[in-house]
């Protein structure tokens, strides 16, 4: 089964084709993929402008699809199903992918399916050669979400804990803005941290001194702001070393907080597999810390390759293929969900029978 995946939830236009049986032995693989980032479009505004994002998706989506079919050596439309991101995300951006996917499904007479964006991230490590198998604990950590999820099977998800305010990636971006760094700021903070003095500042590790798996990064963000303001009062502005020292202290506080919560989640569920996905999962210090902490528990951590950490079409094609193969598909209504709790998804074994 070949599935075309379309990702347009925010500021990346991603397209990919996944084949569930690429070698005749039941092994799946991505046949081709393409990604267009809108970073240059939004950089001058310091963040994503929803209307511009929607317009850029309209401009790039069809050319990217034609490119992917060409890379895969397939005639345009020679797929068995279409998966598109139906939420969560920016409603205008979601509508571009949903309307395009549904229209092509009708034109090509093939099933379509709206995919949950975070389920796509959660399943992205399955595209690697050494893929994890459920049950496991998943840390979904991105600009919009920070969640710990007990994954029992495809679609069988229990939310264990989440950020009660800013997501970790959002906090990275806001701290970058405080230091007048360019957009997107998260990776710039991580790069600055490489030159920082980790002993100069000590920021709080929020909510680690209380039970439970919920997180909060607003207080850490405030502590960082106060440190920046203190320097500005003393010397007028931050120099490059000041920024690096703040960056390393902030990053370490986030990394430590996430690691502590992941360790608790593994202990609480008595599982030995941790999966990390989402844009912040590309952070090398976070990967190093989780590898160390899971080793102490005789557990193992899995994550996708860097290009599958950020939004992409491959993860949507894969997630959609699993559900389409199980018999799930769209009804006659066109729905997108800017807000869509992950635990509202049906497990594959709970899907209604296809009549």
Secondary structure, DSSP 8 states (H G I E B T S, - for coil): -EEEEEE-SSSEEEEEEEETTSSSSS--EEEEEEEEE-HHHHHTTTS--HHHHHHHHHHHHHHHHHHHHHHHT--TT--SEEEEEEESS-HHHHHHHHHHHHHHHHHHT-EEEEEEHHHHHHHGGGGSSS---SSEEEEEESSS-EEEEEEEETTEEEEEEEBSSS-HHHHHHHHHHHTT--SS-HHHHHHHHTT--TTS-----TTTTSSSS-B--HHHHHHHHHHHHHHHHHHSS--HHHHHHHHHHHHHHHHHHHHHHHHHHHHHHT--EEEEESGGGG-HHHHHHHHHHHHHTT-EEEE--GGGTSS-HHHHHHHHHHHHHTT----SS---BSS--GGGS--GGGS----
